Amino acid sequence: MNQLQRHIAPKILEALQKFPIVGIMGPRQSGKTTLCQMLKPTYTYVNFEDISLRSFAKNDPKGFLETYKNGVIIDEIQYVPELFSYLQVYTDQRQINGEYLITGSQHFLLSQHISQSLAGRISLFHLLPLSLTELKQGHYNCDNWEDYVVSGAYPRKWINDIDPVEYYGNYLNTYIERDVRMLKNIMNLDLFQKFIKLLAGRTGQLFNQSSLGNELGLDNKTINSWMSLLEASFIAFRLSPYHTNFNKRIVKTPKVYFYDTGLLAYLLGIRSAEDVKVHFAKGQLFENFIILEKVKSTLNYKTHESYYFWRDSSGNEVDLLIEDGTKLQAVEIKSSKTIHTDFFKNLKQFSKVKSSVIPFLVYGGHEYQKRTNGTVLGFK
């Protein structure tokens, strides 16, 4: 079995020297527990999936923190949110940096409690499934992007060579049965699953609550609530439109993407790389794949880029804008393995309304080219 090295690891080790608590949030099975135990193999491990340990922490938090101290990994801490205020008191008393390494798979729930109780005492990280570079360094390599998209990026799926259909079928069922029930009292889980599948078909498109609501017979409030649930549990996310005021009216609705292309492909009924090549959502899958790689890079290295898309009222659109301080990069994303001159059309249009933009074209092939209208990069 290959030992996959996570690029986020040095930043976490650095934070353990400076903060009493380090938190790692991310989707289930993204590798949080494995990473914690690899970084701190001597720490005592506590998993709140274990009902007896969960009960101990809930009913006697003081006794729990007296028992488990001086180097502890606490897994799935969202099950005992009451513990956060006690962690604040005990870590303030003990003043030991790196005493607790905590993980959780529910973003909003944890963020709310952390901001209330642990501000200034915790360094927070987000661990997504494997990046393309992490897979390559672990000697898991594909020649074409379609294979990466169908396989997704969850470590267990790659290490144990699990068929994507089997893996993602189980993942989806487990997610709905456990996380959805815990976060929200949704009575009709079949309808919720239909919502996820409809959303998958709209990947890379504007988030149209009314359209989804009409198909499902639900109001906008419910649709928005369910979307927030997917964001809270690291299933999907919204990409905001670029907010700088231009002369032309710009679209203000966000676009939707998924945190893993393997799950997205499964939801779309895609079962192989060959299926991708003829699927109506081929371009959106590739777009999701590339945007996700950039998001992973920012989270893994704790850099400070912000991501947007741009679309004006005439339909001109740039898939990805990367803002880093005063620097702005515009990225057009095309799944084709051949470069066509009209791929640069929207980049040229955007450069007319925004000066000093650095243009890129990312495509489904392997060439690197320096062109007048932008730098061409292969998907790797």
ABEGO torsion letter per residue (X at the ends): XBBBBBAAAAAAAAAAAABABBBBBEBBGAGAAAAAAAABAABBBBBAABAAAAAAAAABAAAAAAABBGGBBBBGAAABAAAAAAAAAAAAAAGBBGABBBBBABAAAAAAAAAAAABGABBBBBBBBBBAAAAAAAGBBBABAAAAAAAEABAAAAAAGBBAAAAAAAAAAAAAAAAAAAABBBABAAAAAAAAAAAAAABGBBBBAAAAAAAAGBBAAAAAAAAAAAAAAGABBBBBBBABBBABBBBABBBBBBABAAAAAAAAGBABAAAAAABAAAAAAAAAAAAAAAAAAAAAAGBABBBBBBBBAAGBBBABBBBBEABBBBBBBBABABBBAAAAAAAAAAAAABBGBBBBBBBABABBBBBAAEBBBBAX
